[in-house]
Amino acid sequence: MKLRAFLPVLPLIALMLAASLLPIAMFLVNGLQKANGDYSLIQFQRVIDKPAYLLAVWNTIKTSVLVDILVLLLAYPVALTIHMAKGGFRNALMIAVLLPFFTSVLVRSYAWSVVLGLKGPVNQFLVATGILDEPYLLGHSTIGTFVGLVHILMPPAVLSIYTIMSRIDENLMTTARSLGAGKLTAFFTIFFPLSLPGVLLGGLLTFVMALGAFVIPQLLGGVGNLMFGQVIVMIATISLDWNFASALSLIFLLIMALPIYGLVRGGQFGDATGGRPARSRPTALSRLLAMFTAPAGRIVTPLLRAADRLPSILPRGLRIFVATAVILFLVVPELLIVLLSFGDPNYLSWPPTRLSGEGYALFFQSAPWVRALGQSLQFGLLTMAISLVIGTAAAYGIARGDFPFKSLIVSLALVPLILPDIIPAIAYYIAASTFHMSGSVIAIVAGQAVTATSMVLLVMLAVFRSLKVEVELAARASGAGPVRAFFNVVVPIVWPSFIVAGLFSFLNAFDNLLTPLFVGGKYQTLPVYMWLQMREATSPLITVVASIMVFAVVTLGFVATYAQRLQARQLENSKI
């Protein structure tokens, strides 16, 4: 299959252009225009003239850098603990990291708003121990934003670092130990430099996601410490000054340009795009670090040798302690929310005054909540169906086809996964408003299908590239056409990946807040209705909704894990 394999890619290109790339391009061009359409830099002058906007830029960069540093410091020992664990214990640790990763940002934000609230467990502990004389509003302050961002961004950083660690040849450490190096010396001279690409990748990902944060600062932050994403949303949706919002977004993208380039070319999506993936061998970063640290080698080496003589349980115990604390930090808030969902449905208190299932009964008796749940399921299933068809077809065409600009097409298709959600969402909102599409099912589903299709593309592209082409050629030699060969030979082998990709796309659409919030109109999905309730009041029923979403993630996670293992066996059998 040569150029005709380009045909399955056309729906992907059409979707990305219509619902992502063109709206973003049009939105950013607005930043270079006056209200009358003439090109000018006056919008950027407005940013300079207003100290409040520069303060928002500074607050965003400062918060992102601090969050990035803390996340990396905590994520590394967690990733190392997972890497060194064996069998079921490693799987348990991975589940503890993945559970928050796939849980809705809204759920996790609400969990922390309860934990850090005036009557939450943190304040109760601080008052009981005498650290505070009276409760302090931690959940709506700079502290709340910081804690929430660290919690949200920890899992992707752990996964990024662990992925690189898993590629490191263990024989290198064994060889170093056989030559007389102690455990710590071997670790810091061999293992740690080789793991730096994962640290770099995790740092870039954390920084970009922190810069673009909107939900966390909006729900957990204080009014005096606005981040840039919040300012853009207010200008675009309240003031309706789209030209100025576009200029702010351009500044935003300029700040993120270098980290985003690093992610595309040498990071998370290198294998998919055809760029250079991050590897476990020494990189330019590790060589640069070695150049600066070499003069200090005469000091560091004796210290490492001295540390090697310490009982091995000390560094191991410190690593396990940090990893345990971080995992509890990730998991406990969601567990508390689940526990609170079984409390008094009329009053939110910690600890729960009584345990019952009345809240769940009230939820399913509440017409607004049930209607919101139904609309989320409707849009989620529609989005899943569309993204599966478009993403699978495109992945197969890219994996088997021979046509120009394949890497460019994949890179552009992955833009929605790399850019902070707020910029594509605002761009899509303005485009939908301009063309009078807001409030329609098409606008909601198309907007959600962009990121969902990108996820399907990533999953299925990896599977098709792992499947030997000889399997299909044998079917073609027997007289089967390309379509028949695909459905009769390829589909029976890769069908478990359809389940994995479908679940990912469904969860992404089901949890999507920004698209239905901005263009949904009369349609209120479960995340939107939950968002409005969290903004207006603290309804105890929100704990029930959050718990249902946690249960759904856990259930679908087990299904996806089983399907992934089944897929590995299917691919292995196809090679025999």
N, C-alpha and C positions, 0 to 999 in steps of 0.2 A: 504493500500500500504506500503510494507516494503522495502526491498533492491532493488526491481525493480524500485522504484522511483529514484534510483541512475542513471538510464539510461539517463533521460533528463538532468542530470548535466554534463554528459561526454563532450558534445560540449563546454560547458563553460570552463571546465578544459583544454581541448585541445587548445582553443583559448588563454587562459591566459598563458599556458605553452609556446606555440609557439611564441606569439607576445609580451609577457611581462616578465614572471618570468624567463624563460631560458635565453633570451637576457640580462636581468639585472644580473643574476648570472654569465654568461660568461664574461660580461663586468667587473664586480667587481673582478673576479678571475684574469683578466689581470693585475690588479694593484699589484698583488703579484708576477709578473713575469718580467724577463728581455725581451729584444727584441727577444732573441733566444729561449724563452720558459722556461728557467730555473727559478725556484722559488727563489725569492730574495726580500729583503726590500729596494733595491737600489732606487726604485721610490720614496719612502717616504723620503729618504735622500736628493733627489733632491729638495723637497719642503723646507726642512730645510736650504739647502745651498743657496737658492734664496730668499732674503728678500722680493722681489716683491710678491711672492706667499703668504708669511706670512702676508704681508700688505693687500692683497686681502681678506684673512681670517678675519683679524681684521676689515677691512672696512665692510665686510658682517655682522659679528656679531654685531658690533656697530650700523650700520644702522637698522638692524632687531630689536634690543632691543629698540632703540629710537622710531621706527615706532610702535612697539608693545605697548609701554607705551602710546603714543599719541592716538592711535586707541582706546584703552580701555577707556581712559579718556573721549573721545568724544562719543564712542559707547554706554556707559552705560546710559547717559541721554536720548539718542535717543530711546533705547530699553525701558526705563522706560516710556517715553512719549507715545510710541505705546501701551504699556501694560495698561496705565491708560486711554487711549482714548476709545471712544465708537463708535460703529456702523460704519457709512460711513467715519468718520474722521480717525478711525483706519485703515480702508481699504486704504484710500488715502495715509496715512503715509507709510503703508506697500508697496504699489505700488512704492512710491518714493524711497524706499530702494531697492526693487527687480529689478527695471528698470536698474540701473547701474550694479547690480549683474549679470544679464544675458546678458548684452551688451558686445561685444567683447573687450578684453583687448587692441587690436590694435586701435579700435575706441576711447576708453577712453584715450589711450596714445597720439594719434594724437590730440585729443581735447585739452589736456593739453599742447602739443607742440605749438599749436596756441595761447592758452590763455596766456602762459608764454613767447611767442616769443617777439622779439625786438619791433614789431609793434602790439603786442597783447594788450588786454584791461588792463591787470595788469600793464604792463610797462607804458601805456598811463596814467593810474590813478596815478602811483607813480611819474611820471614826472610832471603831471598837478598839483599835490598837493605839489610839491617841495621836496618830500622825496628823489628823485633821480634827479641829474642834467641832466643825459642822460640815455637812455634805457640800461638795463643790460640783458645779455643773461641768463635768468633764466631757460629756457627750456632745456638746455644742460649742466647741472651742478649738483652738489650734491643736491641743492634745488629741481631741477626738479625730481630727483629720489625719494627724500623724499616725495614730494607732490603727485607724481604719485602712490607710494606704499600705502600711507595713503588712497587715493581715492579708489584704487582697493580693499584693504583689509577691509575697513570699513563695507560694507554690510554683509559679513559672520560673522564678530564679532558681529554686531547688532543682527543678526538672532540667533546666538548661545546664547547670553545673554537673548534675549526675550523668547526663547524656555523654558529656565529654569524658568524665571519669571512667565510665564503662568501656570506653575505647582504648584506655591505656593498657599497654602490655604488662601484665603482672610479672613477667620474667625479668623485667628491668629492675624491679625492687628486689627480687630474689638474687639477681646477680650482684647488686650493690651490697646486700647483706653478706653474701659469700666472700666479698672482697674486704670485709671488715667494718663496713659502715653500720652504725646503730640504726634503730628504727626511725628516730627523729631526723637524723642526718640523711638517711635514704629518702625519707618523706620530703624534706624541704629542698633537697638537691635534685631529686628525680621526679617524684610524683607531683608535687606542687607546681613546678614550672610547666609540666605537661597539662595540668588542669586549668591553667590560666585562660585559655580560649573560652572555656565554659564560664569562668568568672566574668570575662569581658562580655560575652553574649548575654549572660544574666543581668549584668550591669546596664547594658544598652537597652535591653527590654524593659527593665524596671524604670529606668529614667524616662523613656518615651511614654510609658503607660502612666507614670506619675504626673508628667507634664500635662497630659490630656485628661486627667481625672475630672469628672463633673459630679457624678452621683455621690461619691464619698464626701467631698467638701460641702456639697449642698445639704446633705443630711446630717453630717457630723461636725461640720465646721462652724465657726463663729462668723458673725456679720462683719467683723472688723478685719478679717484676714481672707479676703476673697482670692480665689485662684483664677488664672486666666480663662479657663474653660467656662467658669461661671459668668465672667464678664461678657464673653462672646455670646452666650445664650441669652443673657439679659438684653444686650444690644439688638440681637437679631429677632427675638420673639416678643419683647415688651416694647422697646423703642421702635422696632421695625426699621432701623437704620441699617439696611443690608450692606451698603457700601462700606460703612465704617466697620461692621462686623467682619467683612471680607478682608479689610486691611489688617485688622487684629489677627485674623487667622493666618495671613501671609507672614506676619512677624512670628507667629507661633510656629509655622512650618520651617522658617529659617533657623530658629533655635533648635529644631529637631532634625534638621537636614542631615547632619553628620551621623548621629546615632541611627537614623533610619537607613542611611546608605550602608552602614556597617551591618545592620540586620539583614538587608537584602543580599549583599554581596558575599559576606563571609560568615553569616550567622545561621539563625534558625532555619531559614528557607533556602540555604545554599544548594542542597541536594535537589530540591524541587525546581528551582529556577535555572539550574545549570551553572550557577555561580560557584565560587570556591567555598565549600563547606568548611566549618570549623573542624579542625582535626586535633588529634592528641599528640602531635609532634610539636617541637619548639616552633613558635611563630615569631613574627617581627616584634610582637609585644614582649614575649619572653626574652628575646635577644636584647631588646632595649633595656628591660629591667636588669638583665644580667650585666650589661655594660655599666649601669649606674651602681649596682650592688657589688661588683667585683672588688673595688677598693676596700669595701668593708669586710671582705672575706676573711681577712686575718683575725677580725674580731668575732664574726659570726660563727666561724668553724669551731673554735674552741668552746664557744657557748653551747653549740649543738652537741659536741662531744661530751661536755659536762652534763647536759640534759639527758643524754643517752644513759648515763649512769643512775639516773633517778628510777625509782620503781615504775615499771611500764603502766601500772594501774592508774597513775596520776594523770597523764595526758589522755588516756583512754576514758577515765572517769569524767574528766572535764568535758570531753567531746560528747559523751553520752548524756551528761547533765544538760548541756546546751541543747542538744537535739531533742531530748524529752521535753524541756521547757518550751521550745518552739512548737513542737507538735501539739502540746496541750494548748498553747496560745492559738493554734489554728482550729482545733476541734472543739474545745470546751464551749465557746460562745454559741455554737450551733446546737450542742447538746443541751445547754441551758434553755434555749428557745423551745426545743422539743419538750423539755420538762415543763416549762411555763404553759405550753399549749394544753396541758392536762390540768391546769389550775382553774381558778374561779373565772368563768367566762365574762363576768360583769366587772371585774376589778383586777388589774395587773399589779402583782406584788411579788417580791422576793424575800424569803422563800414562799412558794405557793401556800396559801392558807388551807387549801384542800385539793385533793386530786380527783378528777372526774373526766369523763369524755363529753361533757355538755357542750364545750366549745365547738367540737366537730359537728355535733348535731345542729347547733345554731348556724354554723357556716353553711351547711347544705340546706338549711331552711331560709337563708338570706337570699332573696332574689338578685340583688346587685352583685354579690360575690359569685353566685352560681352562674349568672350571665357572663361575668368577666372570665370565669374559668372556661365556659363553653367557647367564648370567642378566642381565647388563647389556644385552646385545643384545635379549633377550626383553622386559625391562621398558621399554627405550628404544623399541622398535617399538610395543608396546602403548600407551605414553604418547603417542607421536607420532600414532597413529591416532585416539585419543580426543580429543586436543587439536586436531587438524586439523578434525575434524567439529564439535566444540562451538565452537571459536574462529571458524571460517569462518562457520558459521550465525549466530552472534551478531554478527559484524562486518557481515554482509550485512543483518541485521535492523536494526541500529543505523544503518547508512549510508543505508538506504532507508526506514526506518520513521518514523512520526510518533507518538510516544507520550511520556508524561511521564517525567521523571527520567532521560533518556538519559545526560546528563553524569555524574550520580551513579553510575549503573550502571557506566559505563566507569571512573570513578575508583576504585570499590570493587574492580573486576576487576583494576586495576593495583596494588593494595595489595601483593600478593606481590612485585612487582618493586621496590617502593620501600622496604619494611621490610627491615632486616637479616635475613638468612636464619635466624639463630639463634632469634629470637622465634617466628615461625611454626612452625619445626621443633619446638621444645620444646612449644608449645601443641598441635600435632598429635600429638606423642608422648604427652602426658598424656591427650588425648581418645581416642586409639586404645587406650591402656592401660585407661582407664575403661570403654570399651565392648567390651573384650576383642577388639580387631581387630588387635593387634600380631602380626606374623609371618605375615600373610596377603598374598596377591598383590593383593587389592583395596586394602588399606591402602597398599601401596607405590605402586601405579600411580596411585591417586587423589591421594596426596600429591605425587607428581611432576607430575601433570597440571595442578596449580594454576598453577605458574609457566610451564609449557610452553604452556598455553592462553592465558595473558596475553600471551606473546610472539606467538603466532599471531594473537591479536586485534589487536595493534598493527600487524603487517605487513599483514593482510588489510583492516583498516579503512582504512588509508592507500590501498590499491589500489582498493577499492570507491568511495571518495570521489573518486578521480582518474578513474574511469570515468564517462563521461557517461550520465545516466539515459535520454537519448533513444534510445540503442541498445536498451535493454530495452523502452521504450515502443513502438518500431517493431515488435518481436516480438509484444507484447501486442495491438497494433492488427491484426495478422495472424491473431489468434485463439488465440495460445498463452497458456496459463495461467501463473501466476507461477513454478511449479516448472519447467515446460517451458522457459520463457524463461530461467530461471537456467542450466539444464544445456545448452541449445542455443545460447545467445548469450553469457552471461557467462563460463561455464567455459572455452570455447575461447579467450577473450581473456586471462583471468587465470591460466591453469594454470601458467605459470612461477612465479608467486608462491606457489602451493601447494608447489612444490619448495623455495623459500627458507624459507617458514614451517615446512615439515616438517623441514628440516635443522636449523633453529634449535631446534625443540622436541625433536628427537632428541638433539642435542648436549647440551642442557640436562638431559634425563633421563639420558643415558648418563653424564654427568659428575657427577650428583647424588650427594652423599655423605651429607648429614644425614638425609634421609628414610629411606633403607634402613639407615643406621647406627642410628637410634633405633627404627624400627618394623619393620625387616626380619626380626628373629628368626633363623630358620635360613637365610634367604636372604642370601648374601654376594655383592654385586655387585663388579665390578672396583675401583671406588673404595674400597669398604669393605675388601676384602681388602688393597688397597694401603695403606690407612690403618693396618690392624692390623700389617702387615709393617713399616711405617715406625716405628710405635710400639714394636715388639718387637725388631727387628733391622734391620740395613742389608744387605738382600739385593741382590746385583748384578742379580738379575732385575728389580728395580724399575726399573732404567734401561731395560730392554727394554719394560716396560709403558708407561713414560712416553713412550718413543720411538714406540711404536705409536699412542698417543693423539695425539702431535704430528703424525704422518703422516696420521692420520684427519682432524684439523682442517684441515691444509693441503689435502688432497684435496677434502673437502666444501666448503672455502672457495672453491676454484676453481669447483666446480659451482654454488655459490650465486651467485658473481659473474657467471658466464655466464647463469644463469637470470634474474638481476636485469636484465642488459642486454637480454635477450630480452623481458622484461616491458615495459621502457621502449618498445621498438619496437612491441610489441603494442598498448599504450595509445595510442601516437602514430598508428598505423594506424586505430584505432577512431574517431579524431576526424576522419578524412578523409571 
